[in-house]
Amino acid sequence: MVIIGAGVAGLSAGCYARMNGYSTTILEMHTRPGGLCTQWTRNGYVIDGCVHWLVGSAPGHPFYRLWQELGVLPGPSIIDREVFVRVEGEGDKALVVYSDVDRLQAHLLEIAGEDAGQIKEFIRGIRRMGRLTSAPRSIAHWPRVLRLLASLPGILLGVLALRRWRSVTVSEFASSFENEFLREAFVHVLDFPEFPMVGLMMTLAWLDQGAAGYPVGGSQVLADALERRYLELGGEIQYGERVAEILVENDAAVGVRLQDGREERADVVVSAADGHATIFELLGGRYVGERLQRTYDSDPIFPPLLHVAFGVARDLPELSDSVVGIVFPLHEPVTIDCQRHTSIAACAYGFDPSLAPPGKTVLKVMLPSDHARWAALAEDPDAYRSAKEDAAAQVLNALEQRFPGLADEVEMTDVATPITWARYTGNWQGSFEGWLLTTKNLGRQLPRTLPGLRQFYMAGQWVVPGGGLPTAAQSGRTVVRQICAASRKRFVTSLPAPIGGEDADV
Ligand SMILES: Cc1cc2nc3c(=O)[nH]c(=O)nc-3n(C[C@H](O)[C@H](O)[C@H](O)COP(=O)(O)OP(=O)(O)OC[C@H]3O[C@@H](n4cnc5c(N)ncnc54)[C@H](O)[C@@H]3O)c2cc1C
């Protein structure tokens, strides 16, 4: 089996393929594993380009077993933060989205007693959705069938909650509040106001359960653990090898051609690389089908990011207990990357001492950006550099409004643009999570095979709207299961020693 890409999906597919006896080679164009799950170092500061929360970080959550099989957990220490996000208003007004749902309810009711009905329904929905992924602790030792039966009422309530909320967006819910501050603040809880409430509520349910923590050491720790597990399972991986074409004979994938012209033959090809490049470049657009073509023509993607990080000689404790940081208003609006901002979101990594020298912190701002603009700028290296410098200066102007004196404490500045993401990971327009989750595509998956093409499969964030680390890892598992089923093989999984040995998946 040849697997294109050593991101989370490709490494996961490689691990499960090895567990099931396939001989595997992963071809990765970069010089290291992880794809989007990555970090880099500047002037003694480590900039994490990915993980804020790892869904499945605690035993009992269904994804925990996936991370165990992949050798990721147990491993790094996991930090559960008290707050998801803090949205600040004028004066000392603040909406604090606590990870603890009881505390969140009390806080929301304190802000807006007049909206008690909506608030209680929202909290009840979070609790019910949480029951979809957790069985009561008291029955943890029961046999599997009894556990399942005992969980059924909870699952039913969870499904009803999903149905109730599935067509509601964050901005629609925000506008339902009578309280003016809550109405304005709630829309900033996520970067994407049109995101489905279900996505937000599931995340809050997992935070409440302590199952969406942060792995100390960050993204590289995850990527390295995955690579280690794959190599221990006997897989082969080649770095610095860009696949230029998927070889097809008689409508069956038979291998790949690398950029330098060499060929690598295979019985099965799995692409865990960017979906658009796989379908329209590596396969020349010959196996698309109407439905998939429509998706690629019109469905929205997560916009690429302008990612600005500062290493500051300050520890910013006010940001250290939060998953995604704070959103604060700007008294003097700033224009960054051609967009005017009246508020801005920032996060800091004070909770992970491995990312900065003692007493210092990485402070980060991520803004939706425009790939076409940066692609045009990149034609002229001087213009590109100067646009990056300008963006960093404007972001710093904005941060100074909330953290006076910060500019004097900046020891490191790093700007990554949509071109950076596209160059290092090959993702279409530099998108950071593939297809944007919407109320229309919620729960939907794209096909992992292409019409008319045999011996070929796809995995990763471009086959599951919403993307994310567990989704990518799960898709690697699912694709190998599908490959096993196609050749009537029993799909098996194993846990790394010393956790356990081989066991069958049912
Ligand atoms: C800023 C940021 C924050 C995020 N935060 C979180 C978070 O907190 N929690 C979470 O769950 N998710 C988060 N994500 C999303 C998550 O990182 C991704 O959804 C996930 O890593 C996607 O994995 P993947 O394997 O599908 O794709 P990728 O990571 O894109 O992997 C694809 C791999 O294929 C390689 N490749 C591409 N083309 C070729 C080719 N032609 N030949 C050879 N190799 C090729 C690439 O180099 C890459 O290594 C975040 C992402 C970003 C950018």
The ligand as an SDF file (V2000), in Angstrom:
LIG
                    3D

 53 58  0  0  0  0  0  0  0  0999 V2000
   -4.0180   26.8210   13.3620 C   0  0  0  0  0  0  0  0  0  0  0  0
   -4.7040   25.4890   13.4370 C   0  0  0  0  0  0  0  0  0  0  0  0
   -5.3210   25.1160   14.6170 C   0  0  0  0  0  0  0  0  0  0  0  0
   -5.9510   23.8720   14.7080 C   0  0  0  0  0  0  0  0  0  0  0  0
   -6.4630   23.4960   15.9130 N   0  0  0  0  0  0  0  0  0  0  0  0
   -6.9780   22.2550   16.0620 C   0  0  0  0  0  0  0  0  0  0  0  0
   -7.3820   21.7850   17.3430 C   0  0  0  0  0  0  0  0  0  0  0  0
   -7.2290   22.4660   18.3550 O   0  0  0  0  0  0  0  0  0  0  0  0
   -7.9550   20.5570   17.4340 N   0  0  0  0  0  0  0  0  0  0  0  0
   -8.1400   19.7670   16.3310 C   0  0  0  0  0  0  0  0  0  0  0  0
   -8.6680   18.6630   16.4800 O   0  0  0  0  0  0  0  0  0  0  0  0
   -7.7370   20.1800   15.1000 N   0  0  0  0  0  0  0  0  0  0  0  0
   -7.1580   21.3920   14.9330 C   0  0  0  0  0  0  0  0  0  0  0  0
   -6.7230   21.8050   13.7030 N   0  0  0  0  0  0  0  0  0  0  0  0
   -7.0380   20.9990   12.5120 C   0  0  0  0  0  0  0  0  0  0  0  0
   -6.1200   19.7920   12.3090 C   0  0  0  0  0  0  0  0  0  0  0  0
   -4.7790   20.1940   12.4260 O   0  0  0  0  0  0  0  0  0  0  0  0
   -6.3280   19.1980   10.9020 C   0  0  0  0  0  0  0  0  0  0  0  0
   -7.6990   19.0540   10.6110 O   0  0  0  0  0  0  0  0  0  0  0  0
   -5.6640   17.8350   10.7670 C   0  0  0  0  0  0  0  0  0  0  0  0
   -4.3300   17.8860   11.2270 O   0  0  0  0  0  0  0  0  0  0  0  0
   -5.6900   17.4050    9.2880 C   0  0  0  0  0  0  0  0  0  0  0  0
   -4.9270   16.2480    9.1080 O   0  0  0  0  0  0  0  0  0  0  0  0
   -4.8160   15.5400    7.6880 P   0  0  0  0  0  0  0  0  0  0  0  0
   -3.8830   14.4120    7.8570 O   0  0  0  0  0  0  0  0  0  0  0  0
   -6.1890   15.2500    7.1650 O   0  0  0  0  0  0  0  0  0  0  0  0
   -4.2230   16.6250    6.6770 O   0  0  0  0  0  0  0  0  0  0  0  0
   -2.7860   17.3560    6.6210 P   0  0  0  0  0  0  0  0  0  0  0  0
   -2.3270   17.6740    7.9710 O   0  0  0  0  0  0  0  0  0  0  0  0
   -2.9510   18.4600    5.6540 O   0  0  0  0  0  0  0  0  0  0  0  0
   -1.8010   16.2560    6.0300 O   0  0  0  0  0  0  0  0  0  0  0  0
   -1.5980   16.0820    4.6630 C   0  0  0  0  0  0  0  0  0  0  0  0
   -0.1370   15.6500    4.4590 C   0  0  0  0  0  0  0  0  0  0  0  0
    0.0430   15.3160    3.0880 O   0  0  0  0  0  0  0  0  0  0  0  0
    1.2790   15.8650    2.6410 C   0  0  0  0  0  0  0  0  0  0  0  0
    1.1760   16.0520    1.1920 N   0  0  0  0  0  0  0  0  0  0  0  0
    0.3120   16.8760    0.5360 C   0  0  0  0  0  0  0  0  0  0  0  0
    0.4880   16.7530   -0.7940 N   0  0  0  0  0  0  0  0  0  0  0  0
    1.4590   15.8190   -0.9730 C   0  0  0  0  0  0  0  0  0  0  0  0
    2.0810   15.2550   -2.1350 C   0  0  0  0  0  0  0  0  0  0  0  0
    1.7250   15.6100   -3.3770 N   0  0  0  0  0  0  0  0  0  0  0  0
    3.0610   14.3320   -1.9620 N   0  0  0  0  0  0  0  0  0  0  0  0
    3.4570   13.9380   -0.6950 C   0  0  0  0  0  0  0  0  0  0  0  0
    2.9040   14.4660    0.4230 N   0  0  0  0  0  0  0  0  0  0  0  0
    1.9110   15.3820    0.2890 C   0  0  0  0  0  0  0  0  0  0  0  0
    1.3940   17.1700    3.4090 C   0  0  0  0  0  0  0  0  0  0  0  0
    2.7210   17.6470    3.4470 O   0  0  0  0  0  0  0  0  0  0  0  0
    0.8520   16.7630    4.7850 C   0  0  0  0  0  0  0  0  0  0  0  0
    1.8760   16.2560    5.6020 O   0  0  0  0  0  0  0  0  0  0  0  0
   -6.0350   23.0190   13.5770 C   0  0  0  0  0  0  0  0  0  0  0  0
   -5.4010   23.3920   12.3930 C   0  0  0  0  0  0  0  0  0  0  0  0
   -4.7210   24.6040   12.3290 C   0  0  0  0  0  0  0  0  0  0  0  0
   -3.9700   24.9500   11.0850 C   0  0  0  0  0  0  0  0  0  0  0  0
  1  2  1  0
  2  3  1  0
  2 52  2  0
  3  4  2  0
  4  5  1  0
  4 50  1  0
  5  6  2  0
  6  7  1  0
  6 13  1  0
  7  8  2  0
  7  9  1  0
  9 10  1  0
 10 11  2  0
 10 12  1  0
 12 13  2  0
 13 14  1  0
 14 15  1  0
 14 50  1  0
 15 16  1  0
 16 17  1  0
 16 18  1  0
 18 19  1  0
 18 20  1  0
 20 21  1  0
 20 22  1  0
 22 23  1  0
 23 24  1  0
 24 25  2  0
 24 26  1  0
 24 27  1  0
 27 28  1  0
 28 29  2  0
 28 30  1  0
 28 31  1  0
 31 32  1  0
 32 33  1  0
 33 34  1  0
 33 48  1  0
 34 35  1  0
 35 36  1  0
 35 46  1  0
 36 37  1  0
 36 45  1  0
 37 38  2  0
 38 39  1  0
 39 40  1  0
 39 45  2  0
 40 41  1  0
 40 42  2  0
 42 43  1  0
 43 44  2  0
 44 45  1  0
 46 47  1  0
 46 48  1  0
 48 49  1  0
 50 51  2  0
 51 52  1  0
 52 53  1  0
M  END
$$$$
